[in-house]
């Protein structure tokens, strides 16, 4: 297996609605929020973890593939390849090539090879950072919500921290190309990003959080992406 190229795909993620990717901090601070967003430990700036992007793109592609019938909700792995045939097997193999497979089945894993795609953590664009420093934007907002008891009408308030709409993050995705890899892998990645635009990133997507759009530095790639449709 020979590595022929590593393509760097760069651009911006533009928030269309507030984004909440949780920090996993269950401690309630006085005057704070009970649901903070993940922040860089040194700069204290919110960011989008690459793992969040990768996980959501992969899960959406697997949902669209129809392969959940065989995996019963588990991520696709090499053990399911013998359960499918034809186009579904090719799609399952390409998802594993793109995102990686565990080493549980050494022979099948060797045939698939290492993961082709890598997602970097995404940080504020310099323009957004400057606007925040000048007081023209805020890095986060606190959104108050209530759940209402249907019988007593008692409100149960909760306070969620979000990165507000119109904030922009820089993203970098690298795509490895090995000898024999087809263009279908890049197309599959773009399809997953388009599905993410139609769905949501982070938590509370059903309540309108996490709507995003992608803008690519490469103009030809950006035009190809805008004209593509996953359905």
C-alpha distance (Angstrom), angle and dihedral (degrees) to the residues before:
residue distance angle dihedral
X1 . . .
X2 3.79 . .
X3 3.81 125.2 .
X4 3.80 107.7 -134.1
X5 3.80 103.7 173.2
X6 3.80 145.9 -9.2
X7 3.79 112.7 -145.1
X8 3.79 118.9 -157.2
X9 3.80 115.1 -148.1
X10 3.81 114.2 -166.3
X11 3.76 136.6 176.3
X12 3.78 146.2 108.6
X13 3.78 134.1 -64.1
X14 3.80 108.2 -146.9
X15 3.80 117.9 -160.0
X16 3.79 112.5 -133.8
X17 3.82 92.0 179.6
X18 3.79 134.4 13.7
X19 3.80 115.0 -64.7
X20 3.79 126.5 -143.1
X21 3.79 120.2 -173.5
X22 3.78 105.0 167.1
X23 3.77 125.3 -125.2
X24 3.79 94.4 -149.5
X25 3.81 90.0 -122.0
X26 3.80 106.3 147.8
X27 3.79 94.9 175.1
X28 3.80 113.9 105.0
X29 3.82 112.6 -139.2
X30 3.80 122.6 -155.4
X31 3.79 108.2 -100.0
X32 3.78 90.7 6.7
X33 3.78 137.6 98.9
X34 3.77 128.9 -87.2
X35 3.83 91.2 -141.3
X36 3.84 112.5 44.7
X37 3.79 127.2 178.3
X38 3.78 123.0 -116.5
X39 3.83 112.4 -90.1
X40 3.79 136.5 -173.6
X41 3.83 108.0 -95.8
X42 3.83 94.3 -132.4
X43 3.82 106.0 33.4
X44 3.82 95.8 30.0
X45 3.81 88.3 -138.9
X46 3.81 119.0 142.5
X47 3.79 114.5 -113.5
X48 3.79 140.0 176.0
X49 3.81 111.3 -112.9
X50 3.78 114.1 -132.3
X51 3.80 87.9 -132.1
X52 3.82 90.1 61.4
X53 3.80 91.4 54.1
X54 3.79 94.0 44.5
X55 3.80 94.3 46.6
X56 3.80 94.9 48.8
X57 3.81 95.4 44.9
X58 3.80 91.5 48.7
X59 3.80 94.2 46.5
X60 3.81 92.0 50.2
X61 3.81 92.2 49.9
X62 3.79 90.5 49.1
X63 3.80 91.4 48.5
X64 3.81 91.1 51.1
X65 3.81 92.2 46.7
X66 3.81 93.9 65.7
X67 3.81 89.8 -132.7
X68 3.81 92.1 123.3
X69 3.81 85.8 88.6
X70 3.80 88.0 70.8
X71 3.81 100.4 35.1
X72 3.84 96.9 43.2
X73 3.78 90.4 -136.5
X74 3.79 97.3 -44.4
X75 3.82 119.3 122.5
X76 3.79 114.4 -89.6
X77 3.79 112.2 -92.1
X78 3.81 134.8 174.8
X79 3.82 92.0 -96.2
X80 3.82 89.8 71.7
X81 3.81 96.0 53.7
X82 3.80 92.8 87.8
X83 3.83 89.8 54.7
X84 3.80 94.6 63.5
X85 3.78 135.5 54.4
X86 3.79 140.6 -164.8
X87 3.79 119.1 -1.0
X88 3.81 93.4 -0.6
X89 3.80 91.7 55.3
X90 3.80 91.3 48.9
X91 3.81 90.5 49.4
X92 3.81 92.6 48.0
X93 3.81 90.2 49.1
X94 3.81 91.8 49.7
X95 3.82 91.8 49.7
X96 3.81 89.0 52.6
X97 3.80 91.7 46.6
X98 3.78 90.8 49.9
X99 3.82 99.7 45.0
X100 3.78 103.3 21.2
X101 3.80 138.1 -108.4
X102 3.78 131.8 -118.3
X103 3.78 119.5 -107.0
X104 3.81 93.8 -119.8
X105 3.80 91.0 111.0
X106 3.79 103.5 39.1
X107 3.82 97.9 -172.4
X108 3.82 95.2 50.4
X109 3.80 91.9 41.9
X110 3.80 91.0 54.0
X111 3.80 89.8 53.9
X112 3.82 91.6 51.7
X113 3.79 95.2 42.2
X114 3.80 128.8 -162.8
X115 3.79 125.2 -26.9
X116 3.80 111.5 -78.9
X117 3.80 99.5 -156.5
X118 3.81 129.5 64.3
X119 3.82 124.8 -175.3
X120 3.80 119.5 -154.3
X121 3.78 124.0 -150.6
X122 3.82 110.2 -92.4
X123 3.81 121.7 -129.2
X124 3.81 134.8 -174.7
X125 3.78 116.8 -73.8
X126 3.79 113.5 -112.0
X127 3.81 90.0 -111.1
X128 3.81 91.8 56.2
X129 3.80 91.7 45.4
X130 3.82 90.6 52.4
X131 3.82 92.2 48.4
X132 3.79 90.5 51.3
X133 3.80 90.9 49.8
X134 3.83 89.9 50.9
X135 3.81 91.4 49.1
X136 3.82 93.8 -113.8
X137 3.82 92.7 117.9
X138 3.77 137.2 20.3
X139 3.79 125.2 -130.6
X140 3.80 94.4 -140.4
X141 3.77 141.3 7.3
X142 3.79 132.2 -156.6
X143 3.80 113.8 -126.2
X144 3.80 116.5 -161.2
X145 3.79 116.9 -149.3
X146 3.80 134.8 174.2
X147 3.75 133.2 -149.8
X148 3.81 111.0 -154.5
X149 3.80 125.9 -146.2
X150 3.82 104.4 -127.1
X151 3.82 93.1 -144.0
X152 3.81 105.5 37.0
X153 3.83 97.0 26.3
X154 3.80 87.3 -134.3
X155 3.78 113.2 158.9
X156 3.79 120.7 -134.0
X157 3.82 106.4 -162.3
X158 3.80 124.2 -152.4
X159 3.79 130.0 -178.5
X160 3.78 119.7 -145.4
X161 3.78 125.7 -170.3
X162 3.81 115.0 -138.6
X163 3.77 139.1 175.2
X164 3.83 101.2 -118.7
X165 3.79 127.7 -118.2
X166 3.83 119.5 -83.7
X167 3.81 93.8 33.9
X168 3.81 112.1 131.1
X169 3.80 129.6 -147.4
X170 3.80 128.8 -166.0
X171 3.79 115.2 -124.6
X172 3.80 132.7 -165.3
X173 3.79 123.8 -169.9
X174 3.79 122.3 179.1
X175 3.79 122.2 -155.7
X176 3.81 120.4 -163.7
X177 3.80 119.2 -150.0
X178 3.78 118.9 -155.0
X179 3.79 126.1 -171.0
X180 3.79 108.1 -77.1
X181 3.81 96.1 21.6
X182 3.79 113.7 135.0
X183 3.79 131.4 -142.3
X184 3.80 86.7 -106.6
X185 3.81 89.9 85.5
X186 3.80 93.3 60.9
X187 3.79 90.5 43.4
X188 3.81 89.6 51.5
X189 3.80 90.5 52.2
X190 3.80 91.4 50.8
X191 3.80 89.8 47.7
X192 3.80 89.6 54.4
X193 3.81 91.7 50.7
X194 3.81 90.1 49.2
X195 3.82 89.7 51.4
X196 3.80 88.1 52.2
X197 3.80 90.1 54.4
X198 3.79 88.3 54.5
X199 3.81 92.9 46.4
X200 3.81 127.4 33.4
X201 3.78 141.1 -90.2
X202 3.79 122.6 -132.9
X203 3.77 127.3 -1.7
X204 3.81 133.4 -22.4
X205 3.80 94.8 25.2
X206 3.80 90.5 152.9
X207 3.81 88.1 61.0
X208 3.78 93.7 53.7
X209 3.80 100.5 -91.8
X210 3.78 124.9 133.3
X211 3.81 104.3 27.5
X212 3.80 107.1 157.3
X213 3.79 141.2 171.2
X214 3.80 129.8 -152.8
X215 3.79 126.0 -135.1
X216 3.81 117.0 -172.3
X217 3.81 125.8 -148.8
X218 3.80 90.6 -140.4
X219 3.81 103.6 78.2
X220 3.81 94.7 -155.0
X221 3.79 91.2 50.4
X222 3.81 90.8 45.5
X223 3.81 91.3 53.0
X224 3.81 91.5 46.3
X225 3.80 89.8 51.0
X226 3.79 94.6 48.2
X227 3.79 92.3 51.4
X228 3.80 94.9 45.8
X229 3.78 125.6 98.1
X230 3.82 127.4 -167.4
X231 3.83 94.0 -150.4
